[in-house]
Every structure is written in C-alpha cells, then in structure tokens.
Amino acid sequence: MTVSLLVKNLSKHFDHTNFFIDDISFSCEKGQIVGLIGENGAGKTTILNAIAGLDEETHDIWFNQTQVDDNFLKTKIGLLPERLNLYDYLSIKENIQFVSRVRNLKLKQEKLDILLKKLNLYDYYDTSIRNLSKGMRKKFEFIVTIIHSPDLLLLDEPFDGLDPKQMIVMKEILNELSISGKTILISSHAISIVKDISSKILFINNGKLKHEINITAEHTVQDLENLFYD
C-alpha cells in the first residue's frame, strides 16, 4: 500500500522544557482508517490541528509527498473539529450555499440529497442550525467537512451525540470513503466503534504515542481497553 500521510517527530511545547506533544511519529496508507484514542487532554486535537496545517509552526508532516505548510493546498484536507463554526441563524440549505460560494464549489444536488437522506437531515433542509439537536448538528458538520471531497479526513469525535442507528450509518459512510481512497484519521473515546472501522489504532497518553496497534480479528475490545488504561 502507498503511504499517504507521514508524521515525523511531531512535538509541541509550552516552553523549552515542557512538551505537550512529545516526538510522535506515525504513517497512514491511502484509503486507511486510523483511530486516535486517548483521554481528554491527551493531545489528540493538537495532533489533528497540526496535521491540518493550523499550527503556526512548520512540522515534518507530509501528505501525498507534499509537506503540509502555509503553501499546502488546504482543499485536500477536511477537518471536523469538536465543534465546527457555522452560521446558527441560517438553515442547513443556506449554510451549504454559503460554503459552496466561499469554496467555489459546484455541488451535485443529487449526491448531496443522498447524503442528507442517509444522515436523516433531508427533511431539515430549511431548519436553522440553532434548532438542530447535538447529534443532528454533528452530522451536518460532517457533511460540511466532506463536501469538497478532500483526500484526507481528520475527524474529532465524529460519533459524538449520534444514536446507535446513526453510528452504524456513519461507519458505513466512512467505509465507503475509505474504499474510494480517502485517508481517514479519527479521534474518539469510543474504542469499540473505532475498532470496528479502523485497521490501526494509535493510543495517545500525556502527549506521547504509547501504543500503535494494527487491528486484527483476534483483537477484542477488552484487549484495546487494557491498552488504553495501561
């Protein structure tokens, strides 16, 4: 398989002696789903932001053999933060229209409708964002994240607020994106869900990469939980 994302010796520090992210290195293959597991404050979000190029510093991070820096084409990346900035007083439809204009996108309404229906948002097309439930907002944020068809998806807690049925739908969509060649890095607390769709899991603890596990059929959720609490 072809390595698409390469992170080499990623470090972030508060000062010259105290590190928040300490010398983390890993790689992701094209079309691979990789889970990023860790407690709150472990450094998962900082890692995602650095990969997305949101950091003021330049790191040794490469995507498709191009370094992620100020000149990197950000349209290749889709970042779903813990909460995406949207215009809450606008409807789903109006937010999509705004995003399309800003990004100069030519959306195919048929494909958008299919995605809205899959995520049970089609009937809320004219509903303002502020009137959506937490789970519905998260699903719409996901749509906004992938609407420009990025090659690399960085998803921070994409299952947050979703009911079990919608979690299954989300996993199906992520698997479809993976099959199409998208590289996906998922930060989540939900070990069982991440195990179901990931071929590799990175365990982050206190800013360090504690374990890197290639998932096999023999791995159980209990095995992974033991590593999480190790």
N, C-alpha and C positions, 0 to 999 in steps of 0.2 A: 504493500500500500504506500501511497505518497504522503509524506508529512506535509501538512498544510500550515499548521500553527506550531511555532517553535519559541518557547520562552526560556531564556538562558540567564541564570543567576540574577533573577529579579529581587531587588532589595529596595525597601523604603524605610527611612529612619526619621525619628523625631529630632535627633541631634547626631553628632558624630559617633556616639557610643551606644545609643538605644535604638534598636531596629524594630520596626513594626512588621515589615515583611523581610524575612531573612534568607537570602540566597536560594530562591525557589526556581527550579528548572523542570520543565516537562514539555511534551510534544503531543499533538493531536493529528491524527490522519484525516485525509479528506473523507467526508461522509461519516466520520466517527462522532458518537455522542459520549462525552466525558462528564462525569459527575464531580462536583467540587463540594465536599462535605466538611463541615466544621461548625463549632458553636458560634453564637453571636459574638462579634468582636475578634474572631479568629483571623480575619484578613481577607475573606472571600471577596467582598465587594471591592476592596482596594485592588485586588488582583484583576478583577474584571475591568475596572476603570483604567488600569494601566495598559491592559491589552487593547482596550478600545481607543487608546491614544488620548485619553482625557487628562493625563498627567502632564504637568509642566516639564518634567524631566524626560529625557530620551533614554529608553531602556533597550536591552538587547532582545527585542521581540520581533519576530518575523512571521508574515503571513504570505503564503504562496511566493516565498523567496524575496519578498519586499519588506523592508524594515518599516515597522509602524512608528511613524514620527509625524511632525507637523505637515509634511508633504504627502502623507499617505492618504489615499482616496477613501474617505470615511464611508462612502456609499457601499463599500464592500463589507461593512460591519453593521450588524443590527444589535444594539444594546438595549435590553429590557432591565431598567433599574428597579429597585424595590418599589418605587412609585414614579411613574413617568409623568412629566409635566404636560397637561392637556388643558384646553380651554373648557372649564367645567360648565360654563353657561351655554356652550354650544352643544349641539346634538352630535351623535355619532357621525351622521352624514356630513355635517358642517366641519367637524374635525378632520375627517378624511379628505374633504375638498381642500381644506387649508393646507394639510400636509402635502397633498398632491401638487398644489401650486408652488409651495416653498421648495419642494424637492424636484420640481419639474417632471413629475411622473405622469405617464399615460396609462391609467389603470383600466383593466378589462373588467367591466361591471359584473360580467358573468362569473369570473373567478372570485371576485370579492363577495358576491352573493353566496356562492358555495361555502366560503369560509365563514361568513356571518351565520349561515344556517347551521353549519357544523357546530358552532360555538353558541348556538341558541341566542344570537343577537340580532337576527334578521328582523324580528318584529319590534325591535327597539331602535330602529334606524333613525327615527326622528326624536328620540328621547335624549334629553340633555345629560351630559356626563355626571352631573351632580346628583341625578336621580337614579343612577345605577347602583346596584349592590356592590360590595367589595369584590366578590368573585366576577361579576359582570364587567366591572371596570378593569380588572386584571386581564380578562380575556380580550377586551378591546385594546388594552395597552400592548398585548402580544401581537394583535393584528397590525397595529401601527409599527411595531418593531420589524415585522417581516414584509411589510407592504412593498418595499423597494427591492425585494428578492436578494438580500445580502448573502454572501458566500460564507460568512462567519457569524454565528449567533451566540451572543453572550447573555444568558438569561439568569436573572437574580430572582430566585423564589417564584418561578412561573406557575406553580401549583397552589400558591397561597390564596385561600378563600374559595377554592373550587370544591364542589361536591364530588363524591366518588364517581358518578357517571361522567361528569365533565373532565375529571382527571384522566379517565380512560380515553376520552376524545382527544385531549391534549397530547397524551402519549402517542396516539395514532398519527396525529398531525406531525409531531416531532420525528417519528419514524419515517414518515413519507418524505420529510425534508432531508433526513439523513440519507435515504435511498437516492434522492435526487442529487446528492453530492455536497450538501451543506455540512459544514463542520459546526458542531454544537457543544458549547460548554455551559453546564447547568449548575448553578449554586442552589443548594437546597438542604433543608433539615430532614426531608422525607427520604430516609435511607431506602425503604422498601420500594418506593416509586422510582428512585434513581437507579436502583439495582435492576429493575425491570427493563429499562431502556438504554442503559449505559454499557459500553464494553470495557470501560476503565473508570475507576474512581480514585480521586485524589483526596486524601484526608489532611486537612489543614488544622494545625494546633499552635496557637500563640505565634502566628506568623511564619511557621515553618511547615514544610511538606513532610508530614510524619510517615505516611504510607502511600504507596502508589500500587494499586491492585488491578490487574487485568481480570475482569469478571468472567467466570466460567459457570457451567451448570451446577458444579459442586458447591459453589459459594451459597450459603444461606444468609438470610437477613441477620440471624443471630451472630454469624461469623463477622459480618460487617459492623454490627453494633459493638461487638467486643473490641474491634479495632478502633472504633470511634471513641470508646471510653477507656482505651488502653493508656 
